Amino acid sequence: MAILKIARMGHPVLRRVAEPVEVAPNGPIKPVVRQLAHDMIETMLDAPGIGLAAPQVHVGWRMIVFRVPLERATGADGDKPMESQALINPEFEPLSDEQVLGWEGCLSIPGLRGAVPRYRSIRYWGLDLAGNRVERTATGTHARVIQHEMDHLNAVLYLDRMPDMGKLTFTEEMKYFSADALLQDKAAG
Ligand code: NI
């Protein structure tokens, strides 16, 4: 196990589209891929963060790790805590056009938070480290972290998706945003 160096915004690896992980049909996941996944989980927990994509540790593979800690699970619509886990060659599709604004940070953009629109509910799929296909629906923090990490595989950062740079803030200054600031915006469309 190892804690990996995290690429910060400006490093070109974050602006390259990642390549699919080679997986033989019904074959086991290669040890090098499993090792990277374990190291990414350790790096994510150390940071600490709730998600990490392989390009963020300078590897151009389509693999993400994520978790939903108890305090971040909203409980609404089945948004439950999730253990740390890896997803290989993930894909997703929205279950409706509805988007919601929520605060996000990124381990590659330390110290900042921004309000980002994401699909409220999605279906996603990929392979786990045993090579089994995983398919789930997700809402809340679970849906948000999957969309954020999958953006990294496509060379997109959350800043690219922000409609209002007035809602980009240092974490320490978030106190100046009222709790319902995002809801008001949502109502205003
Ligand atoms: Ni990120």
Residues whose N, C-alpha, C, O or C-beta is under 5 A from the ligand:
A	BS01	NI	G105 C106 L107
